[in-house]
Amino acid sequence: MSCPICSKESNQKYRPFCSRRCADVDLGRWLNGSYAVPADAPEDVDEVMEEMAKALSEKSSRPH
């Protein structure tokens, strides 16, 4: 198996990467947003946030 960052042979210690450096490069790409998981549609986020806000407001308005 080759390293997904530099294509060198992977090292068991850092698998699937060849080195700590390549593993850190990959982590950095995740953290700065270079990699992203696609969503169905941006408006889905708005709907979910509205539902969450409604549920929280209903919960906070109930007597304890």
PDB file of N, H, CA, C and O in Angstrom:
ATOM      1  N   MET A   1       0.851  -1.177   0.000  1.00  0.00           N
ATOM      2  CA  MET A   1       0.000   0.000   0.000  1.00  0.00           C
ATOM      3  C   MET A   1       0.897   1.240   0.000  1.00  0.00           C
ATOM      4  O   MET A   1       1.900   1.282   0.713  1.00  0.00           O
ATOM      5  N   SER A   2       0.546   2.225  -0.779  1.00  0.00           N
ATOM      6  H   SER A   2      -0.268   2.191  -1.359  1.00  0.00           H
ATOM      7  CA  SER A   2       1.351   3.440  -0.831  1.00  0.00           C
ATOM      8  C   SER A   2       0.702   4.561  -0.022  1.00  0.00           C
ATOM      9  O   SER A   2      -0.511   4.584   0.190  1.00  0.00           O
ATOM     10  N   CYS A   3       1.541   5.477   0.417  1.00  0.00           N
ATOM     11  H   CYS A   3       2.526   5.458   0.246  1.00  0.00           H
ATOM     12  CA  CYS A   3       1.107   6.628   1.210  1.00  0.00           C
ATOM     13  C   CYS A   3       0.181   7.508   0.368  1.00  0.00           C
ATOM     14  O   CYS A   3       0.527   7.845  -0.764  1.00  0.00           O
ATOM     15  N   PRO A   4      -0.992   7.890   0.895  1.00  0.00           N
ATOM     16  CA  PRO A   4      -1.913   8.736   0.125  1.00  0.00           C
ATOM     17  C   PRO A   4      -1.416  10.170  -0.071  1.00  0.00           C
ATOM     18  O   PRO A   4      -1.967  10.904  -0.892  1.00  0.00           O
ATOM     19  N   ILE A   5      -0.385  10.577   0.672  1.00  0.00           N
ATOM     20  H   ILE A   5       0.062   9.981   1.339  1.00  0.00           H
ATOM     21  CA  ILE A   5       0.133  11.934   0.549  1.00  0.00           C
ATOM     22  C   ILE A   5       1.277  12.010  -0.459  1.00  0.00           C
ATOM     23  O   ILE A   5       1.262  12.856  -1.353  1.00  0.00           O
ATOM     24  N   CYS A   6       2.275  11.122  -0.317  1.00  0.00           N
ATOM     25  H   CYS A   6       2.287  10.435   0.409  1.00  0.00           H
ATOM     26  CA  CYS A   6       3.467  11.231  -1.165  1.00  0.00           C
ATOM     27  C   CYS A   6       3.701  10.022  -2.068  1.00  0.00           C
ATOM     28  O   CYS A   6       4.617  10.039  -2.890  1.00  0.00           O
ATOM     29  N   SER A   7       2.908   8.998  -1.932  1.00  0.00           N
ATOM     30  H   SER A   7       2.164   8.984  -1.264  1.00  0.00           H
ATOM     31  CA  SER A   7       2.969   7.777  -2.741  1.00  0.00           C
ATOM     32  C   SER A   7       4.137   6.852  -2.425  1.00  0.00           C
ATOM     33  O   SER A   7       4.341   5.867  -3.135  1.00  0.00           O
ATOM     34  N   LYS A   8       4.915   7.142  -1.373  1.00  0.00           N
ATOM     35  H   LYS A   8       4.749   7.942  -0.796  1.00  0.00           H
ATOM     36  CA  LYS A   8       5.958   6.203  -0.939  1.00  0.00           C
ATOM     37  C   LYS A   8       5.275   5.010  -0.278  1.00  0.00           C
ATOM     38  O   LYS A   8       4.082   5.054   0.019  1.00  0.00           O
ATOM     39  N   GLU A   9       6.034   3.955  -0.054  1.00  0.00           N
ATOM     40  H   GLU A   9       7.004   3.919  -0.295  1.00  0.00           H
ATOM     41  CA  GLU A   9       5.469   2.778   0.607  1.00  0.00           C
ATOM     42  C   GLU A   9       5.105   3.126   2.047  1.00  0.00           C
ATOM     43  O   GLU A   9       5.869   3.802   2.736  1.00  0.00           O
ATOM     44  N   SER A  10       3.946   2.668   2.500  1.00  0.00           N
ATOM     45  H   SER A  10       3.326   2.119   1.940  1.00  0.00           H
ATOM     46  CA  SER A  10       3.498   3.008   3.854  1.00  0.00           C
ATOM     47  C   SER A  10       4.321   2.279   4.900  1.00  0.00           C
ATOM     48  O   SER A  10       4.896   1.221   4.644  1.00  0.00           O
ATOM     49  N   ASN A  11       4.363   2.872   6.085  1.00  0.00           N
ATOM     50  H   ASN A  11       3.896   3.732   6.293  1.00  0.00           H
ATOM     51  CA  ASN A  11       5.091   2.325   7.223  1.00  0.00           C
ATOM     52  C   ASN A  11       4.048   1.810   8.211  1.00  0.00           C
ATOM     53  O   ASN A  11       3.072   2.504   8.493  1.00  0.00           O
ATOM     54  N   GLN A  12       4.238   0.622   8.731  1.00  0.00           N
ATOM     55  H   GLN A  12       5.031   0.057   8.501  1.00  0.00           H
ATOM     56  CA  GLN A  12       3.274   0.011   9.648  1.00  0.00           C
ATOM     57  C   GLN A  12       2.956   0.934  10.823  1.00  0.00           C
ATOM     58  O   GLN A  12       1.811   0.998  11.269  1.00  0.00           O
ATOM     59  N   LYS A  13       3.959   1.646  11.324  1.00  0.00           N
ATOM     60  H   LYS A  13       4.890   1.594  10.962  1.00  0.00           H
ATOM     61  CA  LYS A  13       3.768   2.522  12.482  1.00  0.00           C
ATOM     62  C   LYS A  13       2.814   3.683  12.173  1.00  0.00           C
ATOM     63  O   LYS A  13       2.068   4.113  13.052  1.00  0.00           O
ATOM     64  N   TYR A  14       2.830   4.184  10.955  1.00  0.00           N
ATOM     65  H   TYR A  14       3.436   3.834  10.241  1.00  0.00           H
ATOM     66  CA  TYR A  14       2.019   5.346  10.582  1.00  0.00           C
ATOM     67  C   TYR A  14       0.930   5.013   9.571  1.00  0.00           C
ATOM     68  O   TYR A  14       0.336   5.917   8.983  1.00  0.00           O
ATOM     69  N   ARG A  15       0.669   3.762   9.369  1.00  0.00           N
ATOM     70  H   ARG A  15       1.152   3.028   9.847  1.00  0.00           H
ATOM     71  CA  ARG A  15      -0.249   3.287   8.347  1.00  0.00           C
ATOM     72  C   ARG A  15      -1.538   4.092   8.298  1.00  0.00           C
ATOM     73  O   ARG A  15      -2.116   4.306   9.363  1.00  0.00           O
ATOM     74  N   PRO A  16      -2.014   4.534   7.216  1.00  0.00           N
ATOM     75  CA  PRO A  16      -1.633   4.226   5.839  1.00  0.00           C
ATOM     76  C   PRO A  16      -0.535   5.142   5.295  1.00  0.00           C
ATOM     77  O   PRO A  16      -0.222   5.096   4.105  1.00  0.00           O
ATOM     78  N   PHE A  17       0.051   5.977   6.163  1.00  0.00           N
ATOM     79  H   PHE A  17      -0.203   6.015   7.129  1.00  0.00           H
ATOM     80  CA  PHE A  17       1.067   6.926   5.724  1.00  0.00           C
ATOM     81  C   PHE A  17       2.460   6.320   5.826  1.00  0.00           C
ATOM     82  O   PHE A  17       2.649   5.263   6.428  1.00  0.00           O
ATOM     83  N   CYS A  18       3.425   7.000   5.233  1.00  0.00           N
ATOM     84  H   CYS A  18       3.272   7.859   4.744  1.00  0.00           H
ATOM     85  CA  CYS A  18       4.806   6.512   5.273  1.00  0.00           C
ATOM     86  C   CYS A  18       5.568   7.093   6.451  1.00  0.00           C
ATOM     87  O   CYS A  18       6.583   6.533   6.865  1.00  0.00           O
ATOM     88  N   SER A  19       5.097   8.202   6.994  1.00  0.00           N
ATOM     89  H   SER A  19       4.272   8.657   6.657  1.00  0.00           H
ATOM     90  CA  SER A  19       5.827   8.879   8.061  1.00  0.00           C
ATOM     91  C   SER A  19       4.882   9.739   8.890  1.00  0.00           C
ATOM     92  O   SER A  19       3.726   9.960   8.529  1.00  0.00           O
ATOM     93  N   ARG A  20       5.405  10.210  10.000  1.00  0.00           N
ATOM     94  H   ARG A  20       6.344  10.030  10.294  1.00  0.00           H
ATOM     95  CA  ARG A  20       4.653  11.117  10.869  1.00  0.00           C
ATOM     96  C   ARG A  20       4.335  12.407  10.108  1.00  0.00           C
ATOM     97  O   ARG A  20       3.252  12.975  10.252  1.00  0.00           O
ATOM     98  N   ARG A  21       5.290  12.857   9.300  1.00  0.00           N
ATOM     99  H   ARG A  21       6.170  12.396   9.183  1.00  0.00           H
ATOM    100  CA  ARG A  21       5.106  14.090   8.533  1.00  0.00           C
ATOM    101  C   ARG A  21       3.884  13.988   7.630  1.00  0.00           C
ATOM    102  O   ARG A  21       3.053  14.896   7.613  1.00  0.00           O
ATOM    103  N   CYS A  22       3.763  12.891   6.877  1.00  0.00           N
ATOM    104  H   CYS A  22       4.438  12.154   6.891  1.00  0.00           H
ATOM    105  CA  CYS A  22       2.618  12.728   5.973  1.00  0.00           C
ATOM    106  C   CYS A  22       1.316  12.597   6.762  1.00  0.00           C
ATOM    107  O   CYS A  22       0.275  13.094   6.331  1.00  0.00           O
ATOM    108  N   ALA A  23       1.371  11.934   7.908  1.00  0.00           N
ATOM    109  H   ALA A  23       2.216  11.530   8.258  1.00  0.00           H
ATOM    110  CA  ALA A  23       0.175  11.837   8.755  1.00  0.00           C
ATOM    111  C   ALA A  23      -0.239  13.225   9.237  1.00  0.00           C
ATOM    112  O   ALA A  23      -1.429  13.539   9.281  1.00  0.00           O
ATOM    113  N   ASP A  24       0.744  14.059   9.602  1.00  0.00           N
ATOM    114  H   ASP A  24       1.710  13.804   9.567  1.00  0.00           H
ATOM    115  CA  ASP A  24       0.448  15.416  10.047  1.00  0.00           C
ATOM    116  C   ASP A  24      -0.080  16.288   8.907  1.00  0.00           C
ATOM    117  O   ASP A  24      -0.964  17.118   9.121  1.00  0.00           O
ATOM    118  N   VAL A  25       0.452  16.105   7.707  1.00  0.00           N
ATOM    119  H   VAL A  25       1.170  15.431   7.534  1.00  0.00           H
ATOM    120  CA  VAL A  25      -0.051  16.841   6.543  1.00  0.00           C
ATOM    121  C   VAL A  25      -1.524  16.512   6.332  1.00  0.00           C
ATOM    122  O   VAL A  25      -2.334  17.406   6.086  1.00  0.00           O
ATOM    123  N   ASP A  26      -1.870  15.232   6.426  1.00  0.00           N
ATOM    124  H   ASP A  26      -1.212  14.506   6.625  1.00  0.00           H
ATOM    125  CA  ASP A  26      -3.257  14.804   6.248  1.00  0.00           C
ATOM    126  C   ASP A  26      -4.152  15.405   7.330  1.00  0.00           C
ATOM    127  O   ASP A  26      -5.237  15.903   7.031  1.00  0.00           O
ATOM    128  N   LEU A  27      -3.708  15.363   8.569  1.00  0.00           N
ATOM    129  H   LEU A  27      -2.826  14.959   8.812  1.00  0.00           H
ATOM    130  CA  LEU A  27      -4.486  15.943   9.667  1.00  0.00           C
ATOM    131  C   LEU A  27      -4.690  17.439   9.438  1.00  0.00           C
ATOM    132  O   LEU A  27      -5.786  17.960   9.642  1.00  0.00           O
ATOM    133  N   GLY A  28      -3.643  18.116   9.018  1.00  0.00           N
ATOM    134  H   GLY A  28      -2.752  17.693   8.852  1.00  0.00           H
ATOM    135  CA  GLY A  28      -3.749  19.547   8.741  1.00  0.00           C
ATOM    136  C   GLY A  28      -4.777  19.841   7.661  1.00  0.00           C
ATOM    137  O   GLY A  28      -5.506  20.829   7.746  1.00  0.00           O
ATOM    138  N   ARG A  29      -4.836  18.997   6.657  1.00  0.00           N
ATOM    139  H   ARG A  29      -4.244  18.195   6.588  1.00  0.00           H
ATOM    140  CA  ARG A  29      -5.824  19.193   5.590  1.00  0.00           C
ATOM    141  C   ARG A  29      -7.241  19.042   6.119  1.00  0.00           C
ATOM    142  O   ARG A  29      -8.138  19.778   5.706  1.00  0.00           O
ATOM    143  N   TRP A  30      -7.454  18.092   7.033  1.00  0.00           N
ATOM    144  H   TRP A  30      -6.725  17.495   7.369  1.00  0.00           H
ATOM    145  CA  TRP A  30      -8.780  17.937   7.640  1.00  0.00           C
ATOM    146  C   TRP A  30      -9.114  19.153   8.482  1.00  0.00           C
ATOM    147  O   TRP A  30     -10.226  19.677   8.414  1.00  0.00           O
ATOM    148  N   LEU A  31      -8.149  19.605   9.280  1.00  0.00           N
ATOM    149  H   LEU A  31      -7.245  19.179   9.335  1.00  0.00           H
ATOM    150  CA  LEU A  31      -8.418  20.696  10.207  1.00  0.00           C
ATOM    151  C   LEU A  31      -8.638  22.039   9.514  1.00  0.00           C
ATOM    152  O   LEU A  31      -9.408  22.863  10.007  1.00  0.00           O
ATOM    153  N   ASN A  32      -7.975  22.275   8.380  1.00  0.00           N
ATOM    154  H   ASN A  32      -7.349  21.606   7.980  1.00  0.00           H
ATOM    155  CA  ASN A  32      -8.172  23.568   7.714  1.00  0.00           C
ATOM    156  C   ASN A  32      -9.295  23.540   6.688  1.00  0.00           C
ATOM    157  O   ASN A  32      -9.547  24.547   6.026  1.00  0.00           O
ATOM    158  N   GLY A  33      -9.976  22.406   6.543  1.00  0.00           N
ATOM    159  H   GLY A  33      -9.772  21.588   7.081  1.00  0.00           H
ATOM    160  CA  GLY A  33     -11.132  22.330   5.668  1.00  0.00           C
ATOM    161  C   GLY A  33     -10.832  21.954   4.232  1.00  0.00           C
ATOM    162  O   GLY A  33     -11.711  22.041   3.374  1.00  0.00           O
ATOM    163  N   SER A  34      -9.591  21.531   3.950  1.00  0.00           N
ATOM    164  H   SER A  34      -8.877  21.460   4.646  1.00  0.00           H
ATOM    165  CA  SER A  34      -9.275  21.108   2.584  1.00  0.00           C
ATOM    166  C   SER A  34     -10.072  19.870   2.184  1.00  0.00           C
ATOM    167  O   SER A  34     -10.448  19.700   1.024  1.00  0.00           O
ATOM    168  N   TYR A  35     -10.316  19.022   3.160  1.00  0.00           N
ATOM    169  H   TYR A  35     -10.011  19.160   4.102  1.00  0.00           H
ATOM    170  CA  TYR A  35     -11.162  17.850   2.923  1.00  0.00           C
ATOM    171  C   TYR A  35     -12.546  18.193   3.462  1.00  0.00           C
ATOM    172  O   TYR A  35     -12.670  18.873   4.480  1.00  0.00           O
ATOM    173  N   ALA A  36     -13.554  17.736   2.796  1.00  0.00           N
ATOM    174  H   ALA A  36     -13.453  17.184   1.968  1.00  0.00           H
ATOM    175  CA  ALA A  36     -14.910  17.982   3.275  1.00  0.00           C
ATOM    176  C   ALA A  36     -15.808  16.824   2.876  1.00  0.00           C
ATOM    177  O   ALA A  36     -15.620  16.207   1.828  1.00  0.00           O
ATOM    178  N   VAL A  37     -16.765  16.543   3.706  1.00  0.00           N
ATOM    179  H   VAL A  37     -16.918  17.044   4.558  1.00  0.00           H
ATOM    180  CA  VAL A  37     -17.753  15.520   3.415  1.00  0.00           C
ATOM    181  C   VAL A  37     -18.951  16.237   2.808  1.00  0.00           C
ATOM    182  O   VAL A  37     -19.508  17.140   3.433  1.00  0.00           O
ATOM    183  N   PRO A  38     -19.357  15.853   1.606  1.00  0.00           N
ATOM    184  CA  PRO A  38     -20.459  16.575   0.965  1.00  0.00           C
ATOM    185  C   PRO A  38     -21.787  16.379   1.700  1.00  0.00           C
ATOM    186  O   PRO A  38     -22.069  15.310   2.241  1.00  0.00           O
ATOM    187  N   ALA A  39     -22.579  17.430   1.702  1.00  0.00           N
ATOM    188  H   ALA A  39     -22.350  18.298   1.263  1.00  0.00           H
ATOM    189  CA  ALA A  39     -23.913  17.386   2.310  1.00  0.00           C
ATOM    190  C   ALA A  39     -24.952  17.302   1.202  1.00  0.00           C
ATOM    191  O   ALA A  39     -24.663  17.598   0.042  1.00  0.00           O
ATOM    192  N   ASP A  40     -26.156  16.899   1.567  1.00  0.00           N
ATOM    193  H   ASP A  40     -26.391  16.659   2.509  1.00  0.00           H
ATOM    194  CA  ASP A  40     -27.234  16.819   0.587  1.00  0.00           C
ATOM    195  C   ASP A  40     -27.523  18.196   0.000  1.00  0.00           C
ATOM    196  O   ASP A  40     -27.571  18.361  -1.219  1.00  0.00           O
ATOM    197  N   ALA A  41     -27.712  19.170   0.863  1.00  0.00           N
ATOM    198  H   ALA A  41     -27.673  19.035   1.853  1.00  0.00           H
ATOM    199  CA  ALA A  41     -27.980  20.526   0.404  1.00  0.00           C
ATOM    200  C   ALA A  41     -27.751  21.483   1.566  1.00  0.00           C
ATOM    201  O   ALA A  41     -28.051  21.131   2.707  1.00  0.00           O
ATOM    202  N   PRO A  42     -27.233  22.669   1.319  1.00  0.00           N
ATOM    203  CA  PRO A  42     -26.992  23.620   2.411  1.00  0.00           C
ATOM    204  C   PRO A  42     -28.253  23.965   3.199  1.00  0.00           C
ATOM    205  O   PRO A  42     -28.175  24.207   4.404  1.00  0.00           O
ATOM    206  N   GLU A  43     -29.404  23.991   2.547  1.00  0.00           N
ATOM    207  H   GLU A  43     -29.468  23.794   1.568  1.00  0.00           H
ATOM    208  CA  GLU A  43     -30.631  24.340   3.269  1.00  0.00           C
ATOM    209  C   GLU A  43     -30.995  23.291   4.321  1.00  0.00           C
ATOM    210  O   GLU A  43     -31.736  23.594   5.256  1.00  0.00           O
ATOM    211  N   ASP A  44     -30.486  22.065   4.184  1.00  0.00           N
ATOM    212  H   ASP A  44     -29.884  21.820   3.424  1.00  0.00           H
ATOM    213  CA  ASP A  44     -30.732  21.048   5.197  1.00  0.00           C
ATOM    214  C   ASP A  44     -30.197  21.499   6.554  1.00  0.00           C
ATOM    215  O   ASP A  44     -30.811  21.228   7.585  1.00  0.00           O
ATOM    216  N   VAL A  45     -29.080  22.171   6.555  1.00  0.00           N
ATOM    217  H   VAL A  45     -28.581  22.392   5.717  1.00  0.00           H
ATOM    218  CA  VAL A  45     -28.481  22.639   7.797  1.00  0.00           C
ATOM    219  C   VAL A  45     -29.400  23.650   8.473  1.00  0.00           C
ATOM    220  O   VAL A  45     -29.598  23.603   9.687  1.00  0.00           O
ATOM    221  N   ASP A  46     -29.949  24.548   7.700  1.00  0.00           N
ATOM    222  H   ASP A  46     -29.788  24.587   6.714  1.00  0.00           H
ATOM    223  CA  ASP A  46     -30.860  25.544   8.265  1.00  0.00           C
ATOM    224  C   ASP A  46     -32.084  24.893   8.892  1.00  0.00           C
ATOM    225  O   ASP A  46     -32.512  25.294   9.974  1.00  0.00           O
ATOM    226  N   GLU A  47     -32.647  23.896   8.228  1.00  0.00           N
ATOM    227  H   GLU A  47     -32.299  23.569   7.349  1.00  0.00           H
ATOM    228  CA  GLU A  47     -33.824  23.205   8.759  1.00  0.00           C
ATOM    229  C   GLU A  47     -33.504  22.514  10.072  1.00  0.00           C
ATOM    230  O   GLU A  47     -34.275  22.602  11.027  1.00  0.00           O
ATOM    231  N   VAL A  48     -32.386  21.836  10.125  1.00  0.00           N
ATOM    232  H   VAL A  48     -31.759  21.764   9.349  1.00  0.00           H
ATOM    233  CA  VAL A  48     -31.991  21.131  11.343  1.00  0.00           C
ATOM    234  C   VAL A  48     -31.757  22.120  12.472  1.00  0.00           C
ATOM    235  O   VAL A  48     -32.183  21.881  13.602  1.00  0.00           O
ATOM    236  N   MET A  49     -31.089  23.224  12.183  1.00  0.00           N
ATOM    237  H   MET A  49     -30.743  23.419  11.266  1.00  0.00           H
ATOM    238  CA  MET A  49     -30.828  24.231  13.215  1.00  0.00           C
ATOM    239  C   MET A  49     -32.127  24.831  13.741  1.00  0.00           C
ATOM    240  O   MET A  49     -32.244  25.079  14.942  1.00  0.00           O
ATOM    241  N   GLU A  50     -33.099  25.068  12.871  1.00  0.00           N
ATOM    242  H   GLU A  50     -33.004  24.867  11.896  1.00  0.00           H
ATOM    243  CA  GLU A  50     -34.391  25.594  13.301  1.00  0.00           C
ATOM    244  C   GLU A  50     -35.103  24.589  14.201  1.00  0.00           C
ATOM    245  O   GLU A  50     -35.680  24.973  15.218  1.00  0.00           O
ATOM    246  N   GLU A  51     -35.070  23.305  13.838  1.00  0.00           N
ATOM    247  H   GLU A  51     -34.602  22.993  13.011  1.00  0.00           H
ATOM    248  CA  GLU A  51     -35.703  22.271  14.650  1.00  0.00           C
ATOM    249  C   GLU A  51     -35.041  22.175  16.019  1.00  0.00           C
ATOM    250  O   GLU A  51     -35.719  22.021  17.034  1.00  0.00           O
ATOM    251  N   MET A  52     -33.721  22.268  16.041  1.00  0.00           N
ATOM    252  H   MET A  52     -33.170  22.394  15.216  1.00  0.00           H
ATOM    253  CA  MET A  52     -33.001  22.198  17.315  1.00  0.00           C
ATOM    254  C   MET A  52     -33.348  23.398  18.194  1.00  0.00           C
ATOM    255  O   MET A  52     -33.581  23.246  19.393  1.00  0.00           O
ATOM    256  N   ALA A  53     -33.381  24.587  17.600  1.00  0.00           N
ATOM    257  H   ALA A  53     -33.192  24.711  16.626  1.00  0.00           H
ATOM    258  CA  ALA A  53     -33.721  25.785  18.365  1.00  0.00           C
ATOM    259  C   ALA A  53     -35.132  25.686  18.931  1.00  0.00           C
ATOM    260  O   ALA A  53     -35.370  26.063  20.078  1.00  0.00           O
ATOM    261  N   LYS A  54     -36.055  25.188  18.141  1.00  0.00           N
ATOM    262  H   LYS A  54     -35.861  24.881  17.209  1.00  0.00           H
ATOM    263  CA  LYS A  54     -37.436  25.039  18.589  1.00  0.00           C
ATOM    264  C   LYS A  54     -37.510  24.050  19.749  1.00  0.00           C
ATOM    265  O   LYS A  54     -38.176  24.314  20.750  1.00  0.00           O
ATOM    266  N   ALA A  55     -36.831  22.920  19.618  1.00  0.00           N
ATOM    267  H   ALA A  55     -36.290  22.705  18.805  1.00  0.00           H
ATOM    268  CA  ALA A  55     -36.842  21.908  20.673  1.00  0.00           C
ATOM    269  C   ALA A  55     -36.227  22.455  21.957  1.00  0.00           C
ATOM    270  O   ALA A  55     -36.730  22.186  23.048  1.00  0.00           O
ATOM    271  N   LEU A  56     -35.146  23.216  21.838  1.00  0.00           N
ATOM    272  H   LEU A  56     -34.737  23.434  20.952  1.00  0.00           H
ATOM    273  CA  LEU A  56     -34.510  23.789  23.025  1.00  0.00           C
ATOM    274  C   LEU A  56     -35.397  24.830  23.689  1.00  0.00           C
ATOM    275  O   LEU A  56     -35.478  24.886  24.916  1.00  0.00           O
ATOM    276  N   SER A  57     -36.061  25.650  22.891  1.00  0.00           N
ATOM    277  H   SER A  57     -35.996  25.604  21.894  1.00  0.00           H
ATOM    278  CA  SER A  57     -36.931  26.665  23.487  1.00  0.00           C
ATOM    279  C   SER A  57     -38.135  26.018  24.167  1.00  0.00           C
ATOM    280  O   SER A  57     -38.579  26.492  25.213  1.00  0.00           O
ATOM    281  N   GLU A  58     -38.665  24.953  23.594  1.00  0.00           N
ATOM    282  H   GLU A  58     -38.305  24.567  22.745  1.00  0.00           H
ATOM    283  CA  GLU A  58     -39.788  24.236  24.224  1.00  0.00           C
ATOM    284  C   GLU A  58     -39.333  23.606  25.530  1.00  0.00           C
ATOM    285  O   GLU A  58     -40.062  23.626  26.522  1.00  0.00           O
ATOM    286  N   LYS A  59     -38.117  23.043  25.531  1.00  0.00           N
ATOM    287  H   LYS A  59     -37.525  23.027  24.726  1.00  0.00           H
ATOM    288  CA  LYS A  59     -37.608  22.403  26.731  1.00  0.00           C
ATOM    289  C   LYS A  59     -37.362  23.430  27.825  1.00  0.00           C
ATOM    290  O   LYS A  59     -37.666  23.172  28.990  1.00  0.00           O
ATOM    291  N   SER A  60     -36.823  24.580  27.478  1.00  0.00           N
ATOM    292  H   SER A  60     -36.576  24.790  26.532  1.00  0.00           H
ATOM    293  CA  SER A  60     -36.519  25.603  28.486  1.00  0.00           C
ATOM    294  C   SER A  60     -37.775  26.295  29.004  1.00  0.00           C
ATOM    295  O   SER A  60     -37.746  26.862  30.096  1.00  0.00           O
ATOM    296  N   SER A  61     -38.864  26.267  28.264  1.00  0.00           N
ATOM    297  H   SER A  61     -38.888  25.806  27.377  1.00  0.00           H
ATOM    298  CA  SER A  61     -40.096  26.919  28.721  1.00  0.00           C
ATOM    299  C   SER A  61     -40.940  26.008  29.604  1.00  0.00           C
ATOM    300  O   SER A  61     -41.895  26.466  30.231  1.00  0.00           O
ATOM    301  N   ARG A  62     -40.594  24.711  29.659  1.00  0.00           N
ATOM    302  H   ARG A  62     -39.818  24.339  29.149  1.00  0.00           H
ATOM    303  CA  ARG A  62     -41.324  23.789  30.544  1.00  0.00           C
ATOM    304  C   ARG A  62     -40.960  24.042  31.997  1.00  0.00           C
ATOM    305  O   ARG A  62     -39.809  24.359  32.294  1.00  0.00           O
ATOM    306  N   PRO A  63     -41.925  23.908  32.918  1.00  0.00           N
ATOM    307  CA  PRO A  63     -41.593  24.044  34.355  1.00  0.00           C
ATOM    308  C   PRO A  63     -40.740  22.854  34.799  1.00  0.00           C
ATOM    309  O   PRO A  63     -40.879  21.734  34.306  1.00  0.00           O
ATOM    310  N   HIS A  64     -39.853  23.147  35.751  1.00  0.00           N
ATOM    311  H   HIS A  64     -39.741  24.056  36.152  1.00  0.00           H
ATOM    312  CA  HIS A  64     -38.954  22.086  36.254  1.00  0.00           C
ATOM    313  C   HIS A  64     -39.573  21.329  37.349  1.00  0.00           C
ATOM    314  O   HIS A  64     -38.960  20.406  37.885  1.00  0.00           O
TER     315      HIS A  64
END
